[in-house]
Amino acid sequence: MLFKKIIFIIFIIFITFYLFKIFNPFLKNKNNKNYYNVNHISKKMNHYYYNEKGKLDYQIISGNIVYNEKNKITLCSDIIILYYENQDFAIWKIKAKNAKIKKDTIFLYNKVTAYNLNKKNLVQKILMHCAIINISKKSLSSNEEIIIIGKNFKITGKNIKVNFKKNIIEYMEDTKLYYNLFFFKQ
């Protein structure tokens, strides 16, 4: 009876390993020309960066992560970037469904949204399909169509540059402003 249980357990382990090898897309497969040369896989990342004064500067939170050492590229899903004015509170929150990180640059794509967490500021939200963030400079740029939503206004345009440090937003072309004339209360 014990012998049958041991054989059964070995059989289950063998089948599990075999199925994992067949259905895991990240394992190296030399017959497949499009295989991923993956060095690290993670389910979650939470990265904190402190400036030279020892204060929290930004935080990166992400879901599934795949790192390719050969190309020095990290692929992420469900990424959130929080920029801090000082260690106490975040001032901007940038979210995207997918991201590619290479050195100091993050390429965001699929439902990119930047939220201004300071409710007193005029701009509340920036919506776009894809964007490029320079982490250390705290800047964002995009050549796609952008929508800025603020208190009683909406701006659309293309080719945007955002400086999160200075709270400056520049539109380069096709800018249209929509606003509510009756938002002033007497």
PAPA-717913 format. One line per field, with one value per residue: residue number from 1; y, z negated, x of N, C-alpha, C in turn. Coordinates in pm, 1 decimal, decimal comma, padded with zeros to 6 digits. Layout:
N
resi: NUM|...;
n.north: Y|...;
n.up: Z|...;
n.east: X|...;
ca.north: Y|...;
ca.up: Z|...;
ca.east: X|...;
c.north: Y|...;
c.up: Z|...;
c.east: X|...;
//
This chain:
186
resi: 1|2|3|4|5|6|7|8|9|10|11|12|13|14|15|16|17|18|19|20|21|22|23|24|25|26|27|28|29|30|31|32|33|34|35|36|37|38|39|40|41|42|43|44|45|46|47|48|49|50|51|52|53|54|55|56|57|58|59|60|61|62|63|64|65|66|67|68|69|70|71|72|73|74|75|76|77|78|79|80|81|82|83|84|85|86|87|88|89|90|91|92|93|94|95|96|97|98|99|100|101|102|103|104|105|106|107|108|109|110|111|112|113|114|115|116|117|118|119|120|121|122|123|124|125|126|127|128|129|130|131|132|133|134|135|136|137|138|139|140|141|142|143|144|145|146|147|148|149|150|151|152|153|154|155|156|157|158|159|160|161|162|163|164|165|166|167|168|169|170|171|172|173|174|175|176|177|178|179|180|181|182|183|184|185|186;
n.north: -00119,6|00128,2|00148,6|00189,9|00442,9|00600,4|00568,7|00684,6|00953,6|01027,6|01005,3|01214,0|01437,9|01425,4|01462,5|01720,1|01875,7|01830,2|01943,0|02208,4|02277,7|02263,2|02452,8|02696,7|03007,5|03154,6|03001,0|02895,5|02816,7|02671,2|02601,3|02778,3|03083,2|03324,9|03326,0|03424,7|03557,5|03525,6|03643,0|03699,7|03668,0|03807,9|03849,6|04082,7|04421,0|04665,5|04956,0|05193,0|05519,9|05732,5|06071,5|06272,1|06400,6|06223,9|06196,2|06062,1|06030,3|05918,6|05646,8|05321,3|05093,7|04773,6|04513,9|04200,6|04116,6|04099,1|04043,4|04102,4|04030,2|04038,0|04236,5|04437,5|04518,4|04573,5|04442,2|04535,6|04504,3|04670,6|04918,3|05165,5|05488,6|05698,9|06030,1|06225,7|06526,4|06602,4|06385,3|06328,8|06329,0|06219,2|06383,0|06346,1|06083,2|05827,4|05602,6|05295,2|05033,0|04871,1|04857,8|04941,0|04929,2|05088,1|05162,0|05487,3|05549,5|05513,2|05351,0|05392,7|05237,5|05174,5|05281,8|05514,1|05722,7|06021,8|06142,3|06432,3|06473,7|06678,7|06853,1|07124,3|07222,9|07330,9|07152,4|06828,2|06568,9|06376,4|06222,4|05963,4|05749,5|05641,7|05704,9|05857,5|05845,1|06019,9|05925,1|06035,4|06307,8|06374,7|06401,3|06389,6|06283,4|06279,9|06183,1|06130,0|06168,4|06371,6|06423,5|06667,1|06709,4|06933,4|07157,7|07247,4|07257,3|07124,8|07009,6|06930,1|06782,5|06735,5|06595,8|06643,1|06783,2|06732,8|06863,0|06742,6|06832,2|07113,8|07159,4|07216,2|07218,5|07158,6|07199,7|07104,9|07101,8|07124,9|07212,2|07232,6|07399,3|07344,1|07481,7|07566,2|07833,7|07922,0|07868,7|08032,5|08142,2|08381,0;
n.up: 00000,0|-00081,4|00107,7|00342,9|00291,2|00290,4|00553,8|00684,1|00592,9|00703,3|00971,5|00991,4|00936,4|01155,4|01370,9|01308,6|01332,4|01604,2|01731,3|01645,8|01778,0|02044,3|02063,9|01966,3|02075,9|02043,2|02021,5|02164,6|02501,3|02752,5|03006,2|03070,5|03231,3|03121,2|02848,3|02502,9|02347,5|02048,8|01735,3|01485,9|01309,0|01159,8|00934,1|00811,8|00759,6|00554,8|00537,6|00384,2|00405,0|00280,1|00236,6|00242,4|-00001,2|-00165,7|-00163,5|-00060,1|00283,2|00516,9|00592,2|00719,8|00813,8|00912,4|01099,0|01245,3|01345,4|01577,8|01640,4|01865,7|01894,2|02096,6|02283,1|02103,4|02018,2|01857,1|01830,1|01735,9|01571,3|01490,8|01366,2|01125,5|01055,9|00812,9|00736,9|00503,5|00316,5|00077,2|-00184,3|-00307,5|-00159,1|00152,8|00471,9|00740,7|00923,0|01141,5|01363,3|01549,8|01778,9|01896,1|01910,2|02008,9|01889,6|01911,6|01807,1|01697,9|01803,7|01857,0|02051,9|02100,9|02170,6|02288,9|02155,6|01999,2|01723,2|01547,7|01229,3|01045,4|00720,0|00546,3|00446,1|00463,9|00690,3|01032,3|01257,4|01274,6|01384,0|01634,0|01939,6|02162,3|02433,4|02459,2|02314,8|02233,5|01966,5|01787,6|01519,4|01321,8|01389,1|01351,6|01557,8|01828,1|02152,3|02460,0|02784,6|02863,7|02874,8|02623,2|02322,4|02094,9|01785,1|01578,1|01313,8|01403,1|01675,9|01988,8|02182,9|02501,8|02713,4|02890,8|02868,3|02597,1|02317,3|01989,4|01681,4|01378,1|01148,3|01158,5|01214,0|01479,8|01790,3|02130,6|02442,2|02779,2|03032,9|03212,0|03009,9|02807,4|02610,7|02375,6|02172,0|01874,4|01854,6|01644,4|01389,1|01185,2|00872,2|00715,8;
n.east: 00082,1|00192,7|00392,5|00241,7|00134,6|00365,6|00455,0|00236,1|00255,0|00503,5|00434,1|00241,1|00401,9|00576,4|00395,4|00299,7|00536,3|00590,4|00360,4|00390,0|00623,7|00542,0|00329,9|00428,3|00505,8|00738,0|00962,4|01270,4|01272,8|01420,9|01336,0|01139,6|01124,8|01052,1|01099,0|01125,9|01404,7|01434,9|01535,8|01444,7|01143,8|00862,0|00588,9|00505,9|00613,6|00760,9|00906,1|01113,0|01247,9|01489,6|01591,5|01898,7|01891,4|01775,5|01502,4|01187,1|01146,8|01024,8|00798,6|00757,7|00516,4|00418,2|00253,6|00275,7|00606,1|00868,8|01201,2|01462,4|01783,9|01974,7|01890,6|01850,3|01595,1|01286,5|00967,8|00643,4|00322,5|00017,2|00114,6|00208,4|00312,5|00431,9|00491,0|00663,0|00637,3|00744,5|00850,4|00611,4|00363,8|00219,2|00228,3|00169,3|00017,1|00070,2|-00070,9|-00078,0|-00165,5|00032,4|00393,9|00729,1|01048,6|01354,6|01661,5|01658,6|01417,5|01071,8|00841,1|00514,5|00203,1|-00131,2|-00409,2|-00312,3|-00295,6|-00260,2|-00283,6|-00345,8|-00274,2|-00302,7|-00562,4|-00612,3|-00492,3|-00532,7|-00535,5|-00659,4|-00652,9|-00480,0|-00518,0|-00418,5|-00304,4|-00046,3|00279,6|00597,5|00814,1|01057,7|01216,8|01400,7|01409,0|01151,3|00955,4|00717,1|00627,7|00444,1|00339,6|00093,5|-00269,7|-00404,6|-00589,9|-00673,4|-00814,0|-00972,9|-01074,1|-01378,7|-01308,5|-01182,3|-00916,1|-00795,8|-00548,3|-00233,9|00100,6|00241,1|00418,0|00512,9|00613,5|00657,7|00781,2|00781,6|00518,4|00431,2|00270,5|00291,1|00143,1|00185,0|00058,3|-00259,7|-00446,3|-00732,2|-00967,8|-01216,8|-01460,0|-01649,0|-01854,9|-02004,9|-01909,8|-01824,4|-01919,0|-02125,3;
ca.north: 00000,0|00241,4|00152,6|00248,6|00585,5|00663,7|00569,8|00782,8|01086,7|01050,5|01026,1|01348,1|01534,7|01419,3|01524,6|01863,7|01933,1|01822,0|02043,6|02339,6|02300,0|02281,9|02568,9|02817,8|03076,5|03223,0|02910,3|02902,3|02715,9|02699,9|02579,5|02892,2|03199,0|03440,0|03298,1|03531,4|03523,5|03582,9|03616,5|03716,3|03682,5|03841,2|03878,1|04217,6|04502,5|04789,6|05017,9|05327,2|05593,1|05846,5|06169,4|06285,5|06449,7|06113,2|06201,4|05980,9|06108,1|05853,0|05505,8|05247,0|04972,0|04704,7|04375,6|04102,9|04174,3|04009,5|04114,3|04043,6|04084,0|04059,4|04366,4|04530,5|04569,3|04517,7|04456,8|04538,0|04525,4|04744,7|04998,0|05291,1|05569,2|05806,7|06132,0|06290,6|06660,7|06571,8|06247,2|06314,3|06298,3|06212,9|06492,1|06292,5|05937,7|05790,4|05462,1|05240,9|04886,9|04805,6|04946,1|04886,7|05011,8|05075,6|05260,5|05592,3|05579,8|05419,6|05364,0|05350,7|05224,7|05119,4|05351,9|05591,3|05831,2|06091,5|06208,7|06530,9|06440,3|06802,8|06894,4|07269,0|07255,4|07344,0|07028,9|06712,6|06439,7|06377,1|06092,2|05939,5|05607,8|05602,5|05816,1|05827,0|05914,9|06021,6|05914,6|06127,2|06446,5|06389,1|06457,6|06299,6|06334,2|06190,8|06234,2|06086,4|06259,8|06385,7|06496,6|06718,6|06741,9|07017,4|07212,5|07314,7|07267,6|07007,8|07049,5|06819,3|06821,3|06634,9|06630,4|06708,4|06770,6|06764,6|06864,7|06722,9|06911,7|07253,9|07163,2|07283,7|07133,8|07224,9|07135,8|07147,6|07120,7|07088,6|07232,7|07282,7|07418,1|07343,9|07523,6|07602,4|07976,1|07955,3|07801,2|08130,3|08168,2|08513,9;
ca.up: 00000,0|-00087,6|00236,5|00439,2|00261,0|00333,6|00701,2|00720,9|00566,0|00806,0|01096,2|00985,1|00948,8|01293,5|01455,2|01278,2|01394,6|01748,5|01771,5|01622,4|01884,4|02170,5|02064,9|01917,0|02193,6|02013,5|02024,7|02289,9|02599,9|02865,1|03132,9|03092,8|03263,2|03043,9|02705,6|02416,5|02273,0|01921,2|01624,4|01359,3|01315,4|01028,3|00932,0|00762,8|00729,2|00481,5|00537,3|00326,5|00436,7|00190,9|00292,3|00168,8|-00136,4|-00241,3|-00159,7|00044,4|00405,6|00593,5|00562,8|00834,3|00775,0|01035,3|01091,9|01304,9|01396,5|01649,1|01665,7|01963,6|01865,2|02222,1|02337,0|01990,0|02025,5|01763,8|01872,4|01618,0|01591,6|01384,9|01299,0|01059,9|01017,2|00722,2|00714,9|00374,0|00300,9|-00035,1|-00225,9|-00372,6|-00071,9|00297,9|00543,4|00867,9|00933,8|01282,2|01376,5|01685,3|01783,4|01931,3|01912,9|02039,4|01819,1|01957,5|01733,0|01629,6|01885,7|01851,5|02162,9|02054,0|02275,4|02254,6|02049,6|01912,8|01654,1|01444,3|01135,7|00956,1|00589,0|00474,3|00490,0|00483,4|00824,0|01137,7|01337,1|01189,8|01447,8|01771,8|02000,6|02289,3|02464,9|02426,5|02270,4|02193,7|01842,0|01738,8|01374,9|01241,1|01420,9|01321,0|01676,5|01910,7|02286,8|02543,8|02916,3|02887,7|02835,1|02477,8|02263,2|01959,9|01719,3|01460,9|01250,5|01498,6|01811,5|02052,3|02292,6|02584,8|02800,8|02921,4|02835,2|02466,8|02227,3|01852,4|01580,5|01251,7|01044,6|01167,3|01249,4|01608,8|01898,9|02260,8|02560,7|02897,0|03151,7|03213,3|02875,6|02797,9|02472,1|02347,5|02033,2|01826,3|01825,8|01528,9|01268,1|01080,4|00786,9|00653,9;
ca.east: 00000,0|00283,3|00460,5|00148,1|00124,4|00490,4|00450,5|00133,8|00310,7|00605,7|00360,9|00180,9|00511,9|00622,5|00292,0|00299,4|00655,2|00573,2|00261,5|00449,6|00720,9|00469,7|00242,0|00492,4|00560,2|00862,2|01076,3|01346,2|01237,1|01510,5|01266,2|01052,2|01207,5|01006,9|01102,9|01175,4|01525,1|01396,0|01625,7|01374,4|00998,3|00809,8|00444,9|00480,7|00730,2|00737,2|01039,2|01118,3|01369,9|01511,7|01684,0|02024,8|01862,0|01717,6|01356,4|01125,2|01130,5|00920,0|00771,7|00702,9|00445,2|00381,1|00207,3|00368,0|00729,2|00960,3|01327,0|01551,3|01917,2|02047,8|01849,4|01835,6|01457,7|01189,5|00829,1|00556,1|00179,1|-00051,8|00218,1|00171,1|00428,2|00394,5|00593,1|00644,7|00692,9|00832,4|00826,2|00481,7|00250,5|00243,0|00163,0|00120,2|00003,5|00059,4|-00108,4|-00088,3|-00184,6|00158,5|00510,9|00861,4|01146,4|01493,5|01741,3|01583,0|01300,8|00959,5|00747,4|00382,0|00102,7|-00263,1|-00483,6|-00222,3|-00364,7|-00183,9|-00374,1|-00287,0|-00328,8|-00326,8|-00696,5|-00616,0|-00441,5|-00632,0|-00538,2|-00690,8|-00624,7|-00431,0|-00547,5|-00351,3|-00288,2|00090,8|00363,0|00734,6|00847,6|01194,5|01195,0|01481,5|01372,9|01007,7|00891,7|00637,2|00601,6|00365,9|00304,1|-00043,1|-00375,2|-00408,9|-00702,8|-00649,5|-00939,6|-00951,7|-01194,4|-01467,6|-01255,6|-01121,2|-00827,8|-00748,9|-00438,4|-00131,1|00239,5|00243,7|00532,4|00472,4|00718,4|00587,7|00848,8|00739,6|00375,7|00417,4|00220,4|00302,2|00086,5|00258,9|-00025,6|-00401,7|-00500,8|-00869,2|-01008,1|-01360,0|-01474,1|-01781,2|-01855,2|-02087,9|-01860,2|-01797,8|-02035,7|-02117,5;
c.north: 00126,6|00259,4|00218,8|00398,9|00659,5|00674,3|00674,2|00925,5|01121,2|01078,3|01168,1|01455,7|01539,5|01489,4|01675,7|01932,4|01937,2|01928,4|02184,7|02374,2|02329,5|02415,9|02697,0|02889,9|03140,9|03131,4|02913,2|02784,7|02746,6|02678,9|02697,0|03016,4|03320,1|03415,9|03415,1|03479,4|03588,5|03543,0|03626,4|03736,9|03709,9|03873,8|04020,5|04288,8|04626,4|04852,8|05159,9|05391,9|05716,8|05940,9|06182,1|06339,5|06341,7|06112,8|06119,2|06068,6|06050,0|05706,8|05443,2|05117,4|04905,0|04564,3|04282,7|04172,5|04066,1|04091,5|04035,1|04107,5|04115,6|04197,9|04474,1|04598,5|04497,2|04545,7|04444,9|04547,9|04597,2|04827,1|05126,2|05360,9|05683,7|05901,2|06205,4|06428,8|06661,6|06435,3|06223,2|06272,7|06299,1|06327,4|06448,5|06140,2|05906,2|05641,2|05422,9|05090,1|04815,0|04907,4|04868,0|04982,3|04982,4|05192,6|05358,7|05625,8|05470,2|05451,3|05307,2|05339,5|05150,5|05187,3|05421,1|05709,0|05889,0|06169,5|06310,2|06509,5|06562,1|06860,8|07044,5|07309,3|07252,6|07215,0|06910,7|06581,2|06462,2|06235,7|06080,6|05789,1|05558,7|05726,7|05764,9|05911,6|05905,7|06032,1|06021,1|06273,8|06476,9|06456,3|06348,9|06364,3|06230,2|06259,6|06199,3|06196,9|06255,2|06458,6|06537,6|06759,7|06820,8|07063,4|07296,5|07337,1|07133,3|07058,9|06923,4|06871,8|06705,3|06688,0|06712,4|06686,0|06816,5|06760,1|06857,7|06801,1|07053,2|07270,9|07244,6|07182,0|07214,7|07139,0|07190,4|07176,0|07075,3|07102,2|07292,0|07288,0|07422,8|07381,2|07561,2|07749,2|08010,1|07886,6|07900,5|08155,2|08301,5|08511,9;
c.up: 00000,0|00045,6|00342,7|00416,9|00309,4|00485,5|00748,7|00701,9|00669,6|00940,4|01100,5|01000,8|01092,0|01386,1|01432,6|01344,5|01546,6|01798,1|01752,7|01734,8|02016,9|02173,5|02011,1|02034,0|02169,1|02013,7|02162,2|02379,8|02725,7|03000,4|03168,6|03116,0|03177,1|02893,5|02629,0|02345,7|02135,4|01813,5|01489,9|01385,3|01173,9|01039,6|00889,9|00734,1|00654,4|00459,5|00482,1|00365,1|00347,5|00253,5|00204,4|00027,1|-00224,1|-00245,5|-00042,2|00165,3|00494,8|00553,7|00689,2|00781,3|00904,3|01006,5|01150,7|01370,5|01462,3|01682,2|01761,7|01946,5|01992,8|02279,5|02230,2|01991,8|01923,1|01818,1|01749,2|01661,4|01470,1|01300,8|01241,7|01019,1|00931,4|00706,3|00586,3|00375,0|00182,7|-00085,5|-00276,5|-00279,3|00075,5|00365,0|00678,6|00861,4|01081,4|01290,5|01523,5|01676,5|01809,1|01933,0|01951,5|01976,2|01874,4|01898,8|01661,8|01700,3|01872,2|01967,3|02114,7|02172,6|02223,2|02130,4|01950,0|01854,6|01548,5|01359,1|01053,2|00819,9|00499,6|00525,3|00514,5|00622,1|00927,5|01219,2|01243,7|01250,2|01590,0|01826,3|02135,3|02313,4|02431,6|02391,0|02238,1|02071,3|01819,0|01587,4|01297,2|01266,5|01386,6|01437,8|01754,6|02047,0|02363,7|02675,8|02952,8|02852,7|02683,4|02438,6|02122,5|01903,4|01592,9|01403,2|01354,2|01637,1|01857,6|02169,9|02368,9|02674,5|02825,0|02877,9|02706,5|02397,2|02090,0|01763,9|01445,4|01137,2|01039,2|01194,9|01376,4|01713,4|02028,1|02367,6|02682,0|03017,9|03127,9|03076,0|02883,9|02650,9|02463,8|02200,8|02002,6|01786,2|01693,2|01401,3|01155,9|01001,7|00718,5|00514,6;
c.east: 00086,9|00356,4|00371,6|00135,1|00249,2|00494,6|00350,4|00186,8|00417,4|00540,1|00300,7|00288,8|00562,2|00523,3|00289,9|00418,5|00640,8|00474,5|00315,5|00546,9|00651,4|00397,8|00305,1|00558,5|00694,8|00983,8|01141,5|01309,6|01316,4|01443,4|01176,2|01139,5|01172,4|01011,8|01162,2|01300,4|01510,4|01495,4|01555,4|01225,7|00950,5|00661,5|00414,8|00611,9|00684,8|00874,5|01028,3|01250,9|01376,8|01613,1|01808,1|02005,8|01798,5|01566,3|01304,5|01095,1|01020,5|00910,1|00713,4|00643,4|00400,8|00333,1|00311,9|00487,0|00813,3|01084,0|01413,6|01688,4|01994,7|02017,2|01836,4|01698,9|01371,9|01050,5|00739,7|00410,5|00123,4|00045,6|00158,0|00300,5|00376,7|00512,6|00560,3|00707,8|00788,6|00788,8|00683,5|00368,4|00291,4|00168,8|00107,6|00117,7|-00019,1|00033,8|-00110,9|-00107,4|-00052,5|00271,7|00635,1|00961,5|01285,3|01570,5|01649,7|01452,2|01196,1|00865,9|00614,0|00287,8|-00019,5|-00320,7|-00391,6|-00300,5|-00272,0|-00282,9|-00295,6|-00352,0|-00347,5|-00458,0|-00707,4|-00568,3|-00551,9|-00647,4|-00559,5|-00644,3|-00575,2|-00449,2|-00476,3|-00340,2|-00147,7|00171,8|00502,8|00766,3|00997,5|01183,9|01271,5|01447,1|01226,8|00934,7|00819,4|00621,5|00521,9|00335,2|00160,9|-00142,0|-00392,4|-00536,8|-00662,3|-00784,2|-00906,6|-01083,7|-01268,5|-01406,2|-01199,5|-01039,8|-00788,5|-00636,8|-00344,3|00004,6|00248,7|00377,5|00486,9|00596,1|00648,5|00652,4|00793,7|00590,3|00351,7|00373,9|00226,6|00235,3|00160,2|00168,6|-00169,1|-00467,9|-00640,8|-00906,8|-01159,7|-01376,5|-01618,3|-01776,7|-01922,1|-02038,8|-01827,4|-01925,7|-02016,7|-02173,1;
//
